[in-house]
Amino acid sequence: MDTMLDSRLKTQQRSSQSAQETMLWSSGFGMKLEAVTPFLGKYRPFVGRCCQTCTPKSWESLFHKSIMDLGFCNVILVKEENTRFRGWLVRRLCYFLWSLEQHIPPCQDDSRKILESSGIQNVISGRASGGAGDGQLPSSVKKDVQHILGHIQAPRNSFLLRLFSWALLRFLNCLFLNVQLHKGQMKMVHKAVQGGSPLVLLCTHKSLLDGILLPFVLLSQGLGVLRVAWDPRICSPTLRSLLRKLGGLFLPPETNFSLDSPEGVLARAVVHATSAPLGLWTGALAVLRSLRGWSCSRRACVRVHLAQPFSLQEYTINARSCWGSRQTLEQLLQPIVLGKCTVVPDTEKEQEWTPVMGPLLALKEEDQLLVRRLSRHVLNASVASSAVMSTAIMATLLLFKHPKGVFLSQLLGEFSWLTEETLLRGFDVGFSGQLRCLVQHTLSLLRAHVALLRVHQGDLLVVPRPGLGRTHLAHLSAELLPAFLSEAVGACAVRGLLAGRVPPEGPWELQGIELLSQNELYRQILLLLHLLPQDLLLLQPCQSSYCYCQEVLDRLIQCGLLIAEETPGSRPACDTGRQRLSAKLLWKPSGDFTDSDSDDFEEAEGRYFRLSQQSRCPDFFLFLCRLLSPLLKAFAYAAAFLHQGQLPDTESGCVEQLFEFLKATAQEDGFFECADPNLAMSAIWTFRDLGVLQQMPGPAGPVLHLSPTFTSRDNQDKLEQFIRQFICN
């Protein structure tokens, strides 16, 4: 009986607390709450522009002039107006009539076109001259090609495609409230198709739903049916026959894509001549299985982003002219880490982490570099095109601005502030609505990782849960990092510059006294840029690090953290009236434009900066520094791990050892943000490029061991101290 009474009392207390929280939410804490919109003023930020340096013609010709005025369309909203017919029956059958009117282009993959491809011709010429597969004549090879082609694909069935699009339209309407597509982005894609060149779509999968959404969007917008390769082992014969008629490609059993395998040479050539992007539809069945429990009450909105198309031919011509001298990370940074040099070399960092696959190895070294640089352009565009979600903004606020907790009334205002700051930096957001409802919904999504504590003042205290909850929040916050990356790099560089001058825990006023020269700031920013991995920085390969340094410095000035200062007794930088012209400039012959006029002025003294003393600056500076703390602390812990790790070991073994070390360290100091296997992998790869770890052949494959230079505990400590100068506690 006592147990029943206790449980009833606890239930009543919980319901009373829930009612009080609901009353707090509905009251809005006495604040004037406005709607959060995904745009500033009239327009949303446009994302995904192609590179102006490598593809200037595409930047201009493929960009729609009125793109900002075109708005969005709901691609799954089909009404009577979307068909050629009218009437009450049409309103009931508009989905089916719409699917009948979809344009399905004829199949272009005929055997003659396949036989004329360069790969097939190389195989035929090799066999005719007595190469692989002696004794086979080109006529027999032609029959083999037709046999393989018949096994791979079948003629597409237009009726089945229309029936499938109709069923998919009904399914998506049950699943989503709307599927948004920017009309301007779609017009740019159509403009690129009108040129007559084939359109290659590079997809960055954000979820399993991409396997359903992308083919439907492309077909509904008149871009045709994708040719996608399937593995025949995952399908039954009946399903395989159905998917072949829907445009699927199935690899023959003898296909072996490893370059050192002599089997299936002809089959590999045929597949390369016929296939489109691999695996786009392979997520469809997984999506259907994972969404079986979804009900209509859980419907949501989704948006498909399309970056601006660009000419690959134009890129290959212009990209080669941007290749300058480059050095490895070991050559650039190791002498400075060990204190043997203080000058940063005037060259770029060579760090390519693109997976080395068979097709890439088959290319020449120059073409391999071209593909790697292209992948960095694509990665930059995909990240810039991805919308920031509300969970990323909430996780960033809780981890890096209020790690010890924040009152809900204050969190409401700061959520709106960080959303506006994200939009100001040209990044789109994937949400809108009333501020109170947005924050409530976001906290409900993070309820497993966030604790809500009611206090006596009638407010709620929001606290991130310790342990794995902080790890999950750090993973979500990484989505917002690209929007503030330049300022974060600059803030950490300033922190490293002040580390040797004022104590780390010194007051902001004491740090603001120090004058920071532009050359010193450039050096610190360059050191941090070299240390950070390329896949985090997302630097375009045509952009020099010195240009990025100036961009970082400009961002710090724009956000109000740095203020320009004139050194005592120096001539003001803007005073050009007393600057004397050299004799060479005065007597330069008419029409001689070899030298710039600005090069002949006497060089003024360097620029100096001081930290702003505005009231908001200390918190914002600390917030920016903390954005990079998970990665930098993981690198610092990796330096401390060197004398404890069991080396030599394989690369995967080193990553696993470091990950376990990060988890053990997090249990001691409570910093779970860096207990991430991806950060452990990034640290191992960076230390390998830095020359801390060296790769040597082993009986079971390549192994990593400590380089002779870093077997010394003193050099390991120097590495850790070099990294920790950029960390702000």
Sequence and secondary structure as in RCSB ss.txt:
>XXXX:A:sequence
MDTMLDSRLKTQQRSSQSAQETMLWSSGFGMKLEAVTPFLGKYRPFVGRCCQTCTPKSWESLFHKSIMDLGFCNV
ILVKEENTRFRGWLVRRLCYFLWSLEQHIPPCQDDSRKILESSGIQNVISGRASGGAGDGQLPSSVKKDVQHILG
HIQAPRNSFLLRLFSWALLRFLNCLFLNVQLHKGQMKMVHKAVQGGSPLVLLCTHKSLLDGILLPFVLLSQGLGV
LRVAWDPRICSPTLRSLLRKLGGLFLPPETNFSLDSPEGVLARAVVHATSAPLGLWTGALAVLRSLRGWSCSRRA
CVRVHLAQPFSLQEYTINARSCWGSRQTLEQLLQPIVLGKCTVVPDTEKEQEWTPVMGPLLALKEEDQLLVRRLS
RHVLNASVASSAVMSTAIMATLLLFKHPKGVFLSQLLGEFSWLTEETLLRGFDVGFSGQLRCLVQHTLSLLRAHV
ALLRVHQGDLLVVPRPGLGRTHLAHLSAELLPAFLSEAVGACAVRGLLAGRVPPEGPWELQGIELLSQNELYRQI
LLLLHLLPQDLLLLQPCQSSYCYCQEVLDRLIQCGLLIAEETPGSRPACDTGRQRLSAKLLWKPSGDFTDSDSDD
FEEAEGRYFRLSQQSRCPDFFLFLCRLLSPLLKAFAYAAAFLHQGQLPDTESGCVEQLFEFLKATAQEDGFFECA
DPNLAMSAIWTFRDLGVLQQMPGPAGPVLHLSPTFTSRDNQDKLEQFIRQFICN
>XXXX:A:secstr
 HHHHHHHHHHHHHHHHHHHHHHHHHHGGG    EE SSBTTB        TTT HHHHHHSS TTHHHH EEET
T   GGGSS  SHHHHHSHHHHHHHT         HHHHHTSHHHHHHHHHHHTT SSTT  HHHHHHHHHHHHH
HH     HHHHHHHHHHHHHHHHHHEEEEEEEHHHHHHHHHHHTTSS        SSTTHHHHHHHHHHHTT   
  EEE GGGS HHHHHHHHHTTEEE  TT    TT  TTHHHHHHHHHH  STTSSTHHHHHHHHTTT  GGG E
EEEE       HHHHHHHHGGG   EE HHHHHHHHHTTS  S  SSEE        HHHHTS HHHHHHHHHHH
HHHHHHHHHHS B HHHHHHHIIIII TT EEHHHHHHHHHHHHHHHHHTT  BS  EEHHHHHHHHHHHTTTTE
EEEE TTS EEEEE STHHHHHHHHHHTTTHHHHHHHHHHHHHHHHHHTTTS TT  HHHHHHS EEHHHHHHHH
HHHHHHS HHHH   TTS HHHHHHHHHHHHHHTTSEEEE  TT   TT  TT  B HHHHT  TT  SS GGGG
B      EEEE   TTHHHHHHHHHHHTHHHHHHHHHHHHHTTTS  SB HHHHHHHHHHHHHHHHHHH  GGG 
 HHHHHHHHHHHHHHTSEEEE  TTS EEEE GGGGSHHHHHHHHHHHHTT   
